[in-house]
Amino acid sequence: MPAIDRKADSVQPEIKERIKAVLRDIRSNDDPALSPERRAAIKHLLAHASPAMIAAAEQELVAEGFTIQDLTTACDAHLELFREAAGEQSFDLPPDHPISRFEEDHRVIFETLAALRAAIAQARDKTDRASAASDIEQITRFVDLLLAAENHNVRQENTLFPMLERYGIEQPPAIMWQEHLEMREQKKRLVAVLGETANLQELVQKLDAAAVLLSEQFAMHSQKERRILYPAAIELFSAEEWNDIRLECDSLGYFTDTPVAETERRNL
């Protein structure tokens, strides 16, 4: 039996408490702008936290008196930091390279998640589902686009992951695959809430909780891909292997090229 790393185990509660301190600080700060030093410190902290850990910290804050609006404001701040981090790593590759297409997918998904949160916020100001009908229609379209974005995962699971495994890199693709499954469940949660919840305020609260968690999951997931998977693949794969991956991706298609994606991107 492997030895238990007590030191690593003890770090988890510490990180959660630091997350809570950051979110409290964001709520209490009258100026929503963060200094470069604070932004860098928060990014570093969030890079070492899992979505489950952030969710647990947020749940404890609600128990301590955080309102949903407090939590939304705090979440918006740290999700913005995630979006900034997503643009920090760039790869000098042709536009039709598989990595370039995966990166384009990331941009579209980030935009869609932000638009989804904005539509949910608009619905929050309405009195009932009837008055929020146009907002709910928007929300439904954004959720549909997120479902279509499963094509991004399918392409990775059928091309990038198996090729990395051939080179003996097995654990990172396995983790990414598991995270794909977790995010897929969160998308299903959004669909279920839209179909089952009649009361508008309950609907908005459930949708926002699911959308925030999905946003955090995707932000962390995309950082891991950008910092670990993509650089490893670029270093290891030959030009011939990349061409094979590109041809297979072409055969699987791209959700960003579908009419529904083009329509929604013009509206984002």
C-alpha positions in Angstrom: 0.0 0.0 0.0 1.5 3.4 -1.0 2.3 5.8 1.8 -0.2 8.5 2.5 1.1 12.0 1.9 -0.1 13.7 5.0 1.5 17.0 4.0 -0.3 17.1 0.7 -3.5 16.0 2.4 -3.3 18.9 4.8 -2.8 21.5 2.0 -6.4 20.9 0.7 -8.3 22.6 3.6 -5.7 25.4 3.6 -6.3 26.1 -0.1 -10.1 26.1 0.5 -9.8 28.6 3.3 -7.6 30.8 1.2 -10.2 30.7 -1.6 -12.9 31.8 0.9 -10.6 34.6 2.0 -10.2 35.8 -1.6 -14.0 35.7 -2.3 -14.7 37.6 1.0 -12.1 40.2 -0.1 -13.7 40.6 -3.5 -17.1 41.1 -1.9 -15.9 43.6 0.6 -13.8 45.6 -1.9 -15.7 48.7 -3.2 -13.4 48.8 -6.2 -14.0 45.7 -8.4 -10.6 46.3 -10.2 -7.8 44.2 -8.8 -4.2 45.3 -8.7 -1.7 43.3 -10.8 -0.2 41.8 -7.7 -3.6 40.6 -6.4 -4.6 39.3 -9.8 -1.3 37.3 -10.0 -1.8 35.9 -6.5 -5.4 34.9 -7.1 -4.5 33.2 -10.4 -1.8 31.3 -8.7 -4.2 30.1 -6.0 -7.0 29.2 -8.4 -4.5 27.2 -10.5 -4.0 24.9 -7.5 -7.7 24.4 -6.7 -10.2 22.0 -8.1 -13.8 22.9 -9.1 -15.1 20.8 -6.3 -12.9 22.7 -3.8 -14.1 26.0 -5.1 -17.7 24.8 -5.0 -17.2 23.6 -1.4 -15.7 27.0 -0.4 -18.7 28.8 -2.0 -21.1 26.6 -0.2 -19.5 27.3 3.2 -19.6 31.1 2.4 -23.4 30.8 1.7 -23.8 29.1 5.1 -21.8 32.1 6.6 -24.2 34.6 5.1 -23.1 35.2 1.5 -26.1 36.0 -0.7 -26.5 34.6 -4.2 -25.6 38.0 -5.6 -22.5 38.2 -3.4 -21.4 34.8 -4.8 -22.2 35.8 -8.4 -20.1 38.9 -8.1 -17.2 37.0 -6.6 -17.5 34.2 -9.2 -17.5 36.7 -12.0 -14.3 38.2 -10.8 -12.4 34.9 -10.5 -13.8 33.6 -13.8 -12.5 36.7 -15.5 -9.1 35.8 -14.2 -9.5 32.4 -15.7 -10.4 33.9 -19.0 -7.3 36.1 -18.8 -5.1 33.1 -18.1 -6.6 31.3 -21.0 -5.2 33.8 -23.4 -1.7 33.9 -21.9 -0.4 30.8 -23.6 -0.2 31.0 -27.4 1.1 28.6 -30.0 2.6 29.7 -33.3 0.8 27.3 -35.5 -1.2 27.5 -38.8 -4.9 28.2 -38.5 -5.8 24.7 -39.8 -3.5 22.9 -37.3 -5.5 20.7 -34.9 -4.2 22.6 -31.9 -5.3 25.9 -33.5 -8.8 24.4 -34.1 -8.9 23.2 -30.4 -7.9 26.7 -29.3 -10.6 28.3 -31.4 -13.1 25.9 -29.8 -12.0 27.1 -26.4 -12.6 30.7 -27.4 -16.1 30.0 -28.6 -16.9 28.0 -25.5 -15.7 30.7 -23.2 -17.7 33.3 -25.1 -20.8 31.1 -24.9 -20.5 30.5 -21.2 -20.1 34.2 -20.6 -23.2 34.9 -22.8 -25.1 32.2 -20.9 -24.3 33.8 -17.5 -25.4 37.2 -18.9 -28.7 35.8 -20.2 -29.3 34.2 -16.8 -28.6 37.6 -15.1 -31.2 39.3 -17.4 -33.8 36.7 -16.5 -33.2 37.3 -12.8 -34.6 40.8 -13.2 -38.0 39.6 -14.5 -41.0 38.7 -12.4 -42.0 35.3 -13.9 -41.3 32.8 -16.7 -43.7 34.6 -19.1 -41.9 37.9 -18.8 -38.5 36.2 -19.1 -39.5 34.2 -22.1 -37.0 35.8 -24.5 -34.2 35.4 -21.9 -35.1 31.8 -21.4 -35.1 31.3 -25.2 -31.6 32.8 -25.3 -30.4 30.6 -22.5 -31.7 27.5 -24.3 -29.8 28.5 -27.5 -26.6 28.9 -25.5 -27.1 25.6 -23.8 -27.7 24.0 -27.2 -24.4 25.4 -28.5 -22.6 24.0 -25.4 -24.1 20.6 -26.2 -22.9 20.9 -29.8 -19.5 21.7 -28.4 -19.2 18.1 -27.3 -17.8 17.7 -30.8 -14.6 19.3 -29.4 -14.3 16.5 -26.8 -15.0 13.8 -29.4 -12.2 15.0 -31.7 -9.8 15.1 -28.8 -10.8 11.7 -27.5 -10.5 10.1 -30.9 -7.2 11.7 -32.1 -5.1 13.6 -29.6 -5.6 11.3 -26.5 -4.8 8.0 -28.2 -1.7 9.4 -29.9 -0.4 10.7 -26.6 -1.0 7.3 -25.1 1.1 5.7 -27.8 4.0 7.8 -26.6 3.4 6.6 -23.0 1.6 9.7 -21.8 -1.5 8.0 -20.3 -2.5 9.8 -17.1 -3.1 13.3 -18.4 -5.5 12.1 -21.2 -7.3 9.9 -18.7 -7.8 12.9 -16.4 -9.0 15.0 -19.3 -11.4 12.3 -20.4 -12.9 12.1 -16.9 -13.3 15.9 -16.8 -15.1 15.7 -20.2 -17.6 13.3 -18.6 -18.1 15.6 -15.6 -18.7 18.7 -17.8 -21.1 16.6 -19.9 -23.1 15.9 -16.8 -23.2 19.6 -15.9 -24.6 20.4 -19.4 -27.3 17.7 -18.8 -28.0 19.4 -15.5 -28.7 22.7 -17.4 -31.1 20.9 -19.8 -32.9 19.2 -16.9 -33.3 22.5 -15.0 -34.8 24.2 -18.0 -37.3 21.5 -18.5 -38.3 20.8 -14.9 -38.3 24.1 -13.0 -41.4 26.4 -13.4 -40.7 29.1 -10.7 -38.5 31.8 -12.3 -36.4 32.6 -9.3 -35.7 28.9 -8.5 -34.9 28.4 -12.2 -32.4 31.3 -12.3 -30.7 30.1 -9.1 -30.3 26.6 -10.3 -29.2 27.6 -13.8 -26.6 30.1 -12.4 -25.2 27.5 -10.0 -24.8 25.0 -12.8 -23.4 27.6 -15.2 -20.8 28.8 -12.7 -19.6 25.3 -11.9 -19.4 24.4 -15.6 -17.5 27.7 -16.3 -15.0 26.9 -13.5 -14.6 23.3 -14.7 -14.0 24.4 -18.3 -11.6 27.2 -17.3 -9.4 24.8 -15.3 -9.7 22.0 -17.8 -8.6 24.3 -20.7 -5.7 25.5 -18.7 -4.5 22.0 -18.2 -4.8 21.3 -21.9 -2.9 24.4 -22.8 -0.1 24.0 -20.2 0.3 20.2 -20.4 -1.4 18.3 -23.2 -0.8 20.7 -26.1 2.9 21.4 -25.4 3.6 17.7 -25.0 1.8 16.9 -28.2 3.6 19.6 -30.2 6.9 18.4 -28.9 6.3 14.7 -29.6 4.2 14.3 -32.7 5.7 14.3 -36.2 4.3 16.3 -39.1 2.9 13.1 -40.6 1.1 12.3 -37.3 -0.4 15.8 -37.1 -1.6 15.4 -40.7 -3.3 12.2 -39.7 -5.0 13.9 -36.7 -6.1 16.8 -38.9 -7.7 14.5 -41.5 -9.5 12.5 -38.7 -10.7 15.8 -37.2 -11.9 16.9 -40.6 -13.9 13.7 -40.9 -15.5 14.3 -37.5 -16.4 17.9 -38.3 -16.2 21.1 -36.3 -19.1 22.4 -34.2 -17.9 26.0 -34.9 -18.6 25.5 -38.6 -22.3 24.5 -38.1 -25.1 27.0 -38.9 -26.3 27.2 -35.3 -22.8 28.0 -34.1 -22.3 30.7 -36.7 -25.7 32.3 -35.9 -25.0 32.3 -32.1 -21.4 33.7 -32.5 -22.8 36.7 -34.4 -25.1 37.3 -31.5 -22.5 36.8 -28.7 
